[in-house]
Amino acid sequence: HVAGIHAKLRENSAGDQFDLAIFDHGNVGADDSARLPTWGAVLVRRTRGCKPSYWASLELRLVLRYDYVWLLDGDMGFDYFSWDLYRHVLLEHDPLVSQPAIIPREPRARGSDHFQLRMLGPAKKKDGGGVPMYYETSKAEIQAPVVSARLWPGLQARLRALVSSSVWTVEDFVNSVTTAAFAAGCTPTHSLVVNASPLRHMNSGEIKAGRELNRSTGCHFGREPADCHNVSAEEAKALLVGGIPGQCSSNF
């Protein structure tokens, strides 16, 4: 599955490079080091853990070699995804955060839990018809966001300070910072949903919704109150050092 996704992404007409940091909690102890060139991976870790701790462990100097970091769940299908189309939106608008629209694996199955991130169909004739290529949203989902590397220093500071293993407050942080950056003139758009280049949510069920602690992964759900705090001075400093462009207000 991973090799197929990587091969499809490498087919892009612009010659963009994609390197993988693979975190696999399903096969503890396996060694993929000999297969790194084949997988196109810069990092493979097989260990028990949860997404926030994986992301926090990425070396900052490694991340800042790239333009974007794609925080991608392992159960996303690329059947209808086009990087050539997606990169056009990135180049035109330079969003701090974006994501593909999400569709279910089959009709009436689960797509995104956030209704505003589900792929939009044709508009009504009175509204001009046609399918929007992309649109703005105030809420991206931690399922598949494409995050500008400029945000990573601040995001990593938040990840390393988390008390719980839940990603919910990480999603809140990304959305809050993006909204604040737009209000301060640091980014030209809110988060963008690229509607015309969707991903399919295969909904593999590795993490069962509705449980405080998932028994198979040990990862928590919900919002730990200790993790629900405003952007700290350390995080704000890291965000500014990260090079967010624009005329940012001193209050950002």
C-alpha positions in Angstrom: 0.0 0.0 0.0 2.7 2.5 1.0 4.9 1.6 -2.0 2.0 2.1 -4.3 1.1 5.5 -2.9 4.8 6.6 -3.1 5.0 5.4 -6.7 1.9 7.3 -7.7 3.1 10.5 -6.1 6.5 10.2 -7.8 4.7 10.2 -11.2 3.9 13.9 -10.9 4.9 16.0 -14.0 6.8 18.6 -12.0 9.4 16.2 -10.6 8.5 17.0 -7.0 10.2 14.8 -4.5 8.4 12.8 -1.8 10.2 11.1 1.0 8.4 9.0 3.6 8.7 8.9 7.4 6.9 5.6 8.1 5.6 4.9 11.6 4.2 1.4 11.9 2.8 0.2 15.2 1.5 -3.1 13.8 4.8 -5.0 13.5 7.0 -4.3 16.4 10.7 -5.3 16.0 10.7 -5.7 12.2 13.7 -4.1 10.5 13.1 -2.3 7.2 16.5 -0.6 7.0 17.6 -2.7 4.0 14.5 -1.6 2.1 14.7 2.1 2.6 15.8 3.0 -0.9 13.0 0.9 -2.4 10.3 2.5 -0.2 11.7 6.0 -0.7 11.8 6.5 3.1 14.1 8.7 5.1 12.9 7.1 8.3 11.1 3.9 9.3 10.2 3.2 12.9 8.2 0.1 14.0 7.2 0.6 17.6 4.2 0.9 19.9 3.1 4.5 20.2 0.7 7.2 19.0 0.8 9.8 16.3 1.8 12.8 18.5 4.8 11.1 19.9 5.9 9.9 16.4 5.6 13.4 15.0 7.4 15.0 18.0 10.3 12.7 17.4 11.1 14.0 13.9 14.3 16.0 13.9 13.6 19.6 13.1 16.5 19.9 10.7 15.1 16.9 8.8 11.7 18.5 8.5 13.0 21.9 7.4 14.6 20.4 4.4 11.1 20.2 2.9 8.4 22.6 1.9 5.5 20.7 3.4 4.8 17.9 5.8 1.9 15.6 5.0 0.5 14.1 8.2 -1.3 11.2 6.6 -3.3 8.3 8.2 -2.5 4.9 6.9 -6.0 4.1 5.6 -6.3 6.7 2.9 -6.9 5.6 -0.7 -5.3 7.6 -3.6 -7.6 6.3 -6.4 -8.8 9.8 -7.4 -6.0 11.9 -6.0 -3.8 14.1 -8.4 -0.7 15.8 -7.0 -0.4 17.8 -10.2 -3.7 19.4 -9.5 -3.1 19.7 -5.8 0.3 21.5 -6.2 -1.4 24.0 -8.5 -3.5 25.2 -5.5 -0.4 25.2 -3.3 1.6 27.3 -5.7 -1.3 29.7 -6.4 -2.3 30.4 -2.7 0.6 29.2 -0.5 -1.6 28.1 2.4 -0.1 27.2 5.7 -2.5 24.3 6.0 -4.5 22.4 3.3 -5.9 19.0 2.8 -7.7 16.9 0.1 -11.4 16.6 0.3 -12.4 13.3 1.8 -14.7 10.7 0.2 -15.8 7.3 1.6 -14.6 4.1 0.3 -18.1 3.4 -1.0 -21.5 5.2 -1.0 -22.9 5.9 2.5 -19.8 4.7 4.2 -17.7 6.9 6.5 -15.7 9.7 4.9 -14.6 12.6 7.1 -16.2 13.2 10.5 -16.2 16.9 9.7 -19.0 17.6 7.2 -17.2 20.6 5.7 -14.3 18.4 4.5 -16.4 16.0 2.5 -16.1 16.4 -1.2 -18.6 18.9 -2.7 -20.7 17.9 -5.7 -21.9 20.2 -8.5 -23.5 23.5 -7.4 -27.0 24.3 -8.3 -27.6 25.9 -11.7 -28.7 29.1 -10.1 -25.3 29.3 -8.4 -23.4 28.7 -11.6 -23.1 24.9 -11.5 -19.8 23.2 -11.7 -17.7 21.5 -9.0 -15.4 23.8 -7.0 -11.7 23.0 -7.4 -11.0 24.1 -3.8 -12.5 26.1 -1.0 -11.6 27.7 2.4 -12.4 26.2 5.7 -11.8 27.1 9.4 -11.2 23.4 10.3 -8.8 21.0 8.8 -8.8 17.4 10.1 -5.7 15.7 11.5 -6.5 12.8 9.3 -4.6 14.1 6.2 -3.4 17.8 6.5 -0.6 19.1 4.4 1.2 21.5 6.7 3.7 24.1 5.6 7.2 23.3 7.1 7.1 26.9 8.3 4.6 25.8 11.0 6.7 22.9 12.2 8.9 24.5 14.8 5.8 25.8 16.6 3.8 22.6 16.1 6.7 20.5 17.4 6.9 22.6 20.5 3.2 21.9 21.1 3.7 18.1 20.4 6.5 17.8 22.8 4.5 19.5 25.6 1.4 17.2 25.3 0.2 15.3 28.4 -2.0 12.9 26.5 -1.6 10.8 23.4 -4.7 12.2 21.7 -4.4 14.1 18.4 -7.6 16.1 19.0 -5.8 19.0 20.6 -3.1 18.9 17.9 -5.9 19.5 15.4 -7.3 22.3 17.5 -3.8 23.9 17.7 -3.2 23.7 13.9 -6.6 25.2 13.2 -6.3 28.0 15.8 -2.8 29.0 14.6 -3.9 29.1 11.0 -6.9 31.3 11.8 -4.7 33.6 13.9 -2.1 33.8 11.2 -4.7 34.8 8.6 -6.2 37.4 10.9 -2.7 38.8 11.4 -1.9 39.0 7.7 0.7 36.2 7.9 -1.0 34.0 5.3 -3.3 34.8 2.4 -5.9 32.2 3.1 -7.6 30.1 5.7 -7.0 26.4 5.5 -7.8 25.1 2.0 -9.7 22.0 1.0 -8.7 20.8 -2.5 -12.0 19.5 -3.6 -11.0 18.2 -7.0 -8.3 16.0 -5.8 -9.9 13.9 -3.0 -8.7 11.0 -0.9 -10.8 7.9 -0.1 -11.1 7.0 3.6 -10.9 3.3 3.7 -11.8 3.3 7.4 -9.6 0.3 8.4 -10.8 0.6 12.0 -7.4 0.5 13.6 -8.6 3.2 16.0 -12.2 2.6 17.3 -14.2 5.7 17.8 -16.0 6.2 21.1 -13.5 4.7 23.4 -11.4 6.7 25.8 -8.4 4.4 25.3 -7.9 2.2 22.3 -6.9 -1.3 23.5 -4.9 -2.2 20.4 -2.8 1.0 20.2 -3.0 2.5 23.7 -3.9 5.9 22.1 -6.4 8.2 23.8 -9.4 10.0 22.4 -10.9 13.3 23.5 -9.4 16.5 24.7 -7.2 16.3 27.8 -7.8 19.6 29.7 -4.1 20.0 30.4 -3.5 20.1 26.6 -6.3 22.7 25.9 -4.3 25.9 26.5 -3.6 29.0 24.5 -0.5 29.3 22.3 2.4 29.7 24.7 5.2 32.3 24.4 7.6 29.5 23.5 5.3 28.2 20.7 4.7 31.7 19.4 8.4 32.4 19.2 9.0 29.1 17.4 6.3 30.0 14.9 7.9 33.3 14.1 11.4 31.8 13.9 9.9 29.2 11.5 9.5 32.0 9.0 5.8 32.6 8.6 5.7 35.3 5.9 3.7 38.5 5.7 3.1 41.6 7.9 2.4 39.8 11.1 1.0 41.8 14.0 3.0 41.9 17.3 0.0 40.1 18.9 0.3 37.0 16.8 
